[in-house]
């Protein structure tokens, strides 16, 4: 007796769905792992400064970017008034601010080497002489834009913890709007800082 094809499809469909879910999560985890592995390529660089300072700053910046971008994306549904996101958003914004501080701190560590004289192989002096646009466009933007992530993160963290759940009240709607826009701006500056930093490192390493 022939079986009904619709019944076999109903039986096999959940299995197919499980395989698809495993593939999506597997590829997502693999992609994130490869992305976070990017700073460790600096360990293969011939310059000892790039090996250590580049790796430390690269890993700190990349980790900060992941958390800041995640917080920036959650700011969109929070702006629409999603109450479920408010509690995890407070914690996430706090850690995004801490990581932004660590990324800036490790960046200043690498920046000291970056500003070395040309006779010592300083990247800034080499860029000014050989690729001035790399210094006056990419690096100038990189130097100042990433600094905005810290005050924005501190302000958003303070506001979210001070107001608590009351930030979703109608009277506090302007405060919520400004906070979410600030989180989006923080995400923008973090992404721009990473791209410009990678661009400068591609032209001349430490």
C-alpha positions in Angstrom: 0.0 0.0 0.0 1.4 3.3 -1.0 1.9 5.9 1.7 0.6 9.4 1.4 3.5 11.7 0.3 2.1 14.5 2.4 2.6 12.4 5.6 6.3 11.7 4.7 6.9 15.4 4.1 5.4 16.2 7.5 7.7 13.6 9.1 10.9 14.8 7.3 10.3 18.5 7.5 11.2 18.9 11.2 14.5 17.0 10.6 15.3 19.3 7.7 14.5 22.3 9.9 16.9 21.0 12.5 19.7 20.5 10.0 19.1 24.0 8.7 19.2 25.5 12.2 22.4 23.7 13.0 24.0 24.9 9.7 22.9 28.5 10.4 24.2 28.6 13.9 27.4 26.6 12.9 28.2 29.1 10.1 27.5 32.0 12.4 29.8 30.7 15.1 32.5 29.9 12.6 32.3 33.3 11.0 32.5 35.1 14.3 35.5 32.9 15.3 37.3 33.7 12.1 36.5 37.4 12.5 37.8 37.5 16.1 40.9 35.6 14.9 41.9 38.5 12.6 44.1 40.4 15.2 46.2 37.3 15.7 47.5 37.5 12.2 49.7 40.3 13.6 51.7 37.6 15.3 53.2 36.7 11.9 54.4 40.3 11.2 58.2 40.8 11.0 58.0 43.9 13.2 58.1 43.1 17.0 56.0 46.2 17.7 53.3 45.1 15.3 53.4 41.6 16.7 52.7 42.6 20.3 51.2 46.1 20.2 49.2 45.4 17.1 47.8 42.1 18.4 46.8 43.6 21.8 45.2 46.7 20.3 43.6 44.7 17.5 42.0 42.2 19.7 40.8 44.8 22.2 39.3 46.9 19.4 37.7 44.0 17.6 36.1 42.7 20.9 34.9 46.2 21.7 33.4 46.6 18.2 31.4 43.4 18.5 29.8 44.4 21.8 29.2 48.0 20.7 27.6 47.0 17.4 25.4 44.5 19.2 24.3 47.3 21.6 23.8 49.7 18.7 21.5 47.2 16.9 19.4 46.6 20.0 18.9 50.3 20.3 16.5 50.1 17.3 13.9 47.9 18.9 14.5 49.7 22.3 13.6 53.0 20.5 10.3 51.4 19.6 9.6 50.7 23.3 10.6 47.0 23.6 10.5 46.5 27.4 12.1 43.1 27.2 15.4 44.6 26.1 15.7 47.2 28.7 17.3 45.1 31.5 19.9 43.3 29.3 20.6 46.6 27.5 21.8 48.2 30.7 24.3 45.5 31.3 25.3 45.4 27.6 25.9 49.2 27.5 28.0 49.0 30.6 30.3 46.4 29.1 30.4 48.2 25.8 31.7 51.2 27.6 34.3 49.2 29.5 35.6 47.6 26.3 35.6 51.0 24.6 37.9 52.3 27.3 40.2 49.3 27.0 40.3 49.7 23.2 41.3 53.3 23.6 43.8 52.5 26.3 45.6 49.9 24.1 45.3 52.3 21.2 47.3 54.9 23.1 49.9 52.3 23.9 50.3 51.6 20.2 50.0 55.3 19.4 53.2 56.1 21.2 55.1 53.8 18.8 53.1 55.2 15.9 54.5 58.7 16.6 58.1 57.6 16.7 60.6 59.5 14.4 61.2 58.3 10.9 64.7 57.2 11.8 63.2 54.8 14.3 60.6 53.5 11.8 57.7 55.6 13.0 54.6 55.0 10.9 53.3 58.6 11.3 56.4 60.2 9.9 56.5 57.7 7.1 52.9 58.3 6.2 53.4 62.1 6.2 56.2 61.8 3.8 55.0 59.0 1.5 51.2 58.9 1.9 49.9 62.2 3.4 46.3 61.3 2.7 46.7 58.2 4.8 47.8 60.4 7.7 45.6 63.5 7.2 42.4 61.7 6.3 42.4 58.1 7.6 44.5 58.6 10.7 43.1 61.9 11.8 39.6 60.5 11.5 40.7 57.4 13.4 42.4 59.4 16.2 39.4 61.5 17.1 36.3 59.5 16.0 37.0 56.5 18.3 37.3 58.8 21.3 33.6 59.6 21.0 32.7 56.0 21.9 33.8 56.5 25.5 31.7 59.6 26.6 28.7 58.3 24.6 29.0 55.0 26.4 29.4 56.5 29.8 26.4 58.9 29.2 24.1 56.0 27.9 25.1 53.7 30.8 24.4 56.4 33.4 21.0 57.3 31.8 19.8 53.7 31.5 20.8 52.9 35.1 19.4 56.1 36.5 16.0 56.0 34.9 15.6 52.2 35.0 12.2 51.0 33.7 10.7 54.5 34.0 12.6 55.5 30.8 9.9 53.8 28.8 7.2 56.1 30.3 5.7 58.6 27.9 7.1 61.5 29.9 10.6 60.2 29.4 10.2 59.4 25.7 12.7 62.2 24.7 15.3 60.8 27.0 14.9 57.3 25.5 15.1 58.7 22.0 18.4 60.6 22.7 19.9 57.5 24.4 19.1 55.2 21.5 20.5 57.7 19.0 23.6 58.0 21.1 24.0 54.2 21.1 23.7 54.2 17.3 26.3 57.0 17.0 28.6 55.0 19.3 28.2 52.0 16.9 28.9 54.3 13.9 32.1 55.7 15.5 33.3 52.2 16.5 32.8 50.8 13.0 34.5 53.9 11.4 37.4 53.6 13.8 38.0 50.0 13.0 37.9 50.5 9.2 40.2 53.6 9.3 42.6 51.8 11.7 42.8 48.8 9.5 43.3 51.1 6.5 46.3 52.9 8.2 47.8 49.5 9.3 47.5 48.2 5.7 49.5 51.2 4.4 52.2 51.1 7.1 52.4 49.0 10.2 54.0 49.9 13.6 
